[in-house]
Amino acid sequence: MSTPSLADLPIRRLTLRDLTACADLSEDRGWPSEEHKWGFLLTSARGYGIDDPDGGLVTACVVTAYGPRDRPDLAAIGMVLVAERHARQGIGRRLMRHVIAEMGTTPLALHATPYGRPLYEELGFKVTGRAEMVRGHFTAAGYEPSVATRAATAEDLTAILRLDEEVFGADRTHIVTRLPAFADQLRVAEADGRIIGYSAAWPNMDTHVVGPLVARDTETAKALVASLAARTDRALRTDIDVRHEELRTWLKEHGLESLVFNDVMTYGISELPGDWSRRFAPVTVAA
């Protein structure tokens, strides 16, 4: 029996049963397996992929929709991967075209590496922003927070959801309500008895990723990062919107180093909804 061509292999929805195959695909492309993140995304987002007749996956991606289920306000595309043995054969383009068609009129967004940007531009995505990934062991020397922070409780959830929707411009209940189980830390910042920011730190290989990072202002963002760092021995990693120059400079003054810049790209909208001035970092660039 002849092996079907890649163009004939069907694209299907992925589920949590595909976790190992997705992690293997990450490693195939030289990424960490990131099983913890894949598990989060496969349960909170829509996964798409193509099965390899020889085992595993030819390609995969996830699409995280925000807002009403039947008419999302926005969808974020991430974890777009093609197995090395099938690279440069148009598979990624085919998968992306399928996702765009599936999402219909829903505006789309993604974080693009310099390698992936040409494909996304070809498909009609436009660069509308930029984020800097930083990593390192945070050192608090010389820093005294001016904003109070504490561990989040179940009673904070309603206020956190309200704040998150204001800042991201869409209902993300299915993401935020999974954070307590996904993250090792979930903390809030308060002023006058009101929650003015929140952030999480979730495990990714040997680091803790700080995200989301939502804050009234830069001082609040600093206090949240410092409070998360004080409760872990791991290096921190996060992706900061480049417009938050003061926070990026402060992080580098306290031990973190720049790793890479990625482009924020959108399809169907000229900019992301919500309030960027309070949106410092996403949960992950894939969501």
C-alpha positions as CSV (number, residue, x, y, z in Angstrom):
1,M,0.0,0.0,0.0
2,S,1.4,3.4,-1.0
3,T,1.9,6.0,1.6
4,P,-0.5,9.0,1.2
5,S,1.0,12.3,0.3
6,L,1.1,15.0,2.9
7,A,-1.4,17.1,1.0
8,D,-4.0,14.2,1.4
9,L,-3.5,13.7,5.1
10,P,-6.6,15.1,7.0
11,I,-6.3,17.9,9.6
12,R,-8.1,16.9,12.8
13,R,-8.8,18.3,16.2
14,L,-6.4,17.4,18.9
15,T,-7.3,16.4,22.5
16,L,-5.5,15.7,25.7
17,R,-4.8,12.2,24.4
18,D,-2.4,13.8,22.0
19,L,-0.3,15.4,24.8
20,T,2.7,13.0,24.3
21,A,2.7,13.4,20.6
22,C,2.6,17.2,20.9
23,A,5.5,17.1,23.4
24,D,7.5,14.9,21.1
25,L,6.9,17.3,18.2
26,S,8.3,20.1,20.3
27,E,11.4,18.1,21.0
28,D,11.7,17.2,17.3
29,R,12.1,20.9,16.6
30,G,14.6,21.5,19.3
31,W,12.2,23.0,21.8
32,P,11.7,21.7,25.4
33,S,8.8,19.2,25.5
34,E,6.8,21.6,27.6
35,E,4.2,19.0,28.6
36,H,2.8,21.1,31.4
37,K,2.0,24.0,28.9
38,W,0.7,21.6,26.2
39,G,-1.7,20.1,28.8
40,F,-3.0,23.5,29.7
41,L,-3.5,24.5,26.1
42,L,-5.1,21.2,25.0
43,T,-7.7,21.6,27.7
44,S,-8.4,25.3,27.4
45,A,-7.9,25.8,23.6
46,R,-8.6,24.1,20.4
47,G,-5.7,21.9,19.0
48,Y,-5.3,21.1,15.4
49,G,-2.9,18.6,13.8
50,I,-2.1,16.1,11.2
51,D,-1.2,12.5,12.0
52,D,2.0,11.0,10.6
53,P,1.4,7.6,9.0
54,D,4.7,6.5,10.6
55,G,3.6,7.6,14.0
56,G,3.4,10.9,15.9
57,L,2.3,14.2,14.4
58,V,3.3,15.9,11.1
59,T,2.2,19.3,12.5
60,A,0.2,20.9,15.3
61,C,-1.0,24.2,16.6
62,V,-3.5,25.5,19.2
63,V,-6.1,28.3,18.9
64,T,-7.3,30.0,22.1
65,A,-10.7,31.7,21.6
66,Y,-11.9,34.5,23.9
67,G,-15.4,35.8,24.4
68,P,-18.7,34.0,23.5
69,R,-18.3,30.4,22.4
70,D,-20.5,30.9,19.3
71,R,-18.9,34.2,18.3
72,P,-15.5,34.8,19.8
73,D,-14.2,38.3,20.1
74,L,-10.6,37.2,19.4
75,A,-8.5,34.0,19.0
76,A,-4.8,33.6,19.7
77,I,-2.8,31.1,17.6
78,G,0.3,29.4,19.1
79,M,2.6,26.4,19.2
80,V,2.7,26.2,15.4
81,L,5.1,23.3,14.7
82,V,6.0,21.1,11.8
83,A,8.1,18.0,12.2
84,E,11.7,18.5,11.0
85,R,11.3,15.7,8.4
86,H,8.3,17.4,6.9
87,A,9.6,21.0,7.0
88,R,9.6,23.3,4.0
89,Q,6.9,21.4,2.2
90,G,4.0,23.8,2.8
91,I,2.5,21.9,5.7
92,G,2.5,24.8,8.1
93,R,0.9,27.0,5.4
94,R,-1.8,24.4,4.9
95,L,-2.5,24.2,8.6
96,M,-2.7,27.9,9.1
97,R,-5.0,28.3,6.1
98,H,-7.3,25.7,7.7
99,V,-7.3,27.5,11.0
100,I,-8.1,30.9,9.4
101,A,-11.0,29.3,7.5
102,E,-12.2,27.5,10.7
103,M,-12.3,30.8,12.6
104,G,-14.3,32.6,10.0
105,T,-14.7,36.3,10.8
106,T,-13.0,36.0,14.3
107,P,-10.0,38.4,14.6
108,L,-6.7,36.5,15.1
109,A,-3.5,37.3,16.9
110,L,-0.2,35.5,17.3
111,H,3.4,36.0,18.5
112,A,5.8,35.5,15.5
113,T,9.4,34.6,15.6
114,P,11.6,36.1,12.9
115,Y,11.6,32.6,11.2
116,G,7.8,32.4,11.2
117,R,7.0,36.0,10.3
118,P,7.3,35.7,6.5
119,L,4.7,32.9,6.4
120,Y,2.2,34.9,8.5
121,E,2.7,38.0,6.4
122,E,2.0,35.9,3.3
123,L,-1.3,34.8,4.9
124,G,-2.4,38.4,5.6
125,F,-1.2,39.0,9.2
126,K,0.2,42.4,10.0
127,V,2.8,43.4,12.6
128,T,1.0,45.5,15.3
129,G,3.3,45.2,18.3
130,R,6.4,43.6,19.7
131,A,7.3,41.7,22.9
132,E,10.7,41.1,24.5
133,M,11.4,37.8,26.2
134,V,13.6,38.1,29.3
135,R,15.0,35.5,31.6
136,G,17.1,35.3,34.8
137,H,17.2,35.1,38.5
138,F,15.6,38.1,40.0
139,T,17.6,40.0,42.6
140,A,15.6,42.3,44.9
141,A,18.6,44.3,46.1
142,G,17.6,48.0,46.5
143,Y,14.0,47.4,45.7
144,E,11.2,48.3,48.2
145,P,7.7,47.7,46.8
146,S,5.2,50.5,47.1
147,V,2.2,48.4,46.4
148,A,0.8,45.6,48.7
149,T,0.5,42.1,47.3
150,R,-0.8,38.8,48.6
151,A,-1.7,35.3,47.5
152,A,-5.0,35.1,45.7
153,T,-8.0,33.3,47.2
154,A,-11.1,31.8,45.8
155,E,-13.0,34.9,46.9
156,D,-10.9,37.0,44.6
157,L,-11.9,35.2,41.4
158,T,-14.8,37.5,40.5
159,A,-12.7,40.6,40.8
160,I,-9.8,39.0,38.9
161,L,-12.2,38.0,36.1
162,R,-13.6,41.5,35.9
163,L,-10.2,43.1,35.8
164,D,-8.9,40.6,33.2
165,E,-11.8,41.3,30.9
166,E,-11.3,45.0,31.1
167,V,-7.6,44.7,30.3
168,F,-7.8,42.0,27.6
169,G,-11.0,43.3,26.0
170,A,-12.7,39.9,26.1
171,D,-14.1,37.3,28.5
172,R,-11.3,34.8,29.3
173,T,-13.0,32.9,32.1
174,H,-11.9,29.5,30.7
175,I,-8.3,30.6,30.9
176,V,-8.3,32.5,34.2
177,T,-10.2,29.8,36.1
178,R,-7.6,27.3,35.2
179,L,-4.7,29.3,36.6
180,P,-4.9,28.1,40.2
181,A,-4.3,24.5,39.0
182,F,-1.9,25.4,36.3
183,A,0.3,27.9,38.2
184,D,2.5,27.4,41.3
185,Q,1.6,30.9,42.4
186,L,-1.3,33.3,41.8
187,R,-1.0,36.7,43.5
188,V,-3.0,39.9,43.5
189,A,-2.1,43.6,44.2
190,E,-4.4,45.7,46.3
191,A,-5.0,49.4,47.0
192,D,-7.8,50.7,49.2
193,G,-9.3,47.3,49.5
194,R,-9.5,46.9,45.7
195,I,-7.6,44.5,43.4
196,I,-5.6,46.6,41.0
197,G,-3.5,43.8,39.5
198,Y,-2.8,40.1,39.4
199,S,-0.1,37.7,38.1
200,A,0.8,34.1,38.1
201,A,4.0,32.1,38.0
202,W,3.8,28.7,36.3
203,P,6.5,26.0,35.9
204,N,8.2,25.5,32.5
205,M,11.2,23.3,32.6
206,D,13.8,25.0,34.9
207,T,12.0,28.4,35.0
208,H,8.9,30.0,36.4
209,V,7.1,31.9,33.6
210,V,5.5,35.1,34.9
211,G,2.1,35.5,33.1
212,P,-0.4,36.9,32.9
213,L,0.9,40.1,34.3
214,V,-2.0,42.6,34.7
215,A,-1.4,45.8,36.7
216,R,-2.8,49.3,37.2
217,D,0.7,50.8,36.5
218,T,4.4,50.0,36.4
219,E,4.9,50.1,40.1
220,T,2.1,47.6,40.6
221,A,3.7,45.3,38.0
222,K,7.0,45.6,39.7
223,A,5.5,44.6,43.1
224,L,3.8,41.6,41.6
225,V,7.0,40.3,39.9
226,A,9.1,40.8,43.0
227,S,6.5,39.0,45.1
228,L,6.5,36.0,42.8
229,A,10.3,36.0,42.6
230,A,10.6,36.0,46.4
231,R,8.7,32.6,46.5
232,T,10.7,30.6,44.0
233,D,14.4,29.6,43.6
234,R,13.9,29.2,39.8
235,A,14.9,31.7,37.2
236,L,12.0,33.9,35.9
237,R,11.0,34.2,32.3
238,T,8.4,36.5,30.8
239,D,7.4,38.3,27.6
240,I,6.9,42.0,28.1
241,D,5.2,44.3,25.7
242,V,8.0,46.6,24.5
243,R,5.9,49.7,25.2
244,H,6.5,49.0,28.9
245,E,10.0,50.2,28.6
246,E,10.3,51.2,32.3
247,L,9.5,47.7,33.5
248,R,11.8,46.0,30.9
249,T,14.7,48.3,32.1
250,W,13.9,47.5,35.7
251,L,13.8,43.8,35.2
252,K,17.3,43.9,33.5
253,E,18.6,46.0,36.4
254,H,17.4,43.2,38.7
255,G,19.0,40.2,37.1
256,L,17.0,39.3,34.0
257,E,18.5,39.3,30.5
258,S,17.0,39.8,27.1
259,L,16.6,36.6,25.1
260,V,14.7,37.5,21.9
261,F,12.2,39.9,20.4
262,N,9.0,38.5,18.8
263,D,6.5,40.4,16.7
264,V,2.8,40.6,17.7
265,M,0.8,40.1,14.6
266,T,-3.0,40.4,14.0
267,Y,-5.4,39.3,11.3
268,G,-8.7,41.1,10.8
269,I,-8.0,43.9,13.4
270,S,-5.5,46.7,13.4
271,E,-4.6,46.3,17.1
272,L,-5.4,44.0,20.0
273,P,-8.5,44.9,22.0
274,G,-8.4,46.0,25.6
275,D,-6.1,48.3,27.6
276,W,-2.5,47.7,26.7
277,S,-1.3,50.1,29.4
278,R,-2.3,47.6,32.0
279,R,-1.5,44.4,30.0
280,F,2.2,43.8,30.7
281,A,2.6,40.1,29.8
282,P,0.3,37.2,28.5
283,V,-0.2,33.9,30.2
284,T,2.0,32.5,27.4
285,V,2.7,33.7,23.9
286,A,0.6,30.8,22.7
287,A,-2.5,32.0,24.4
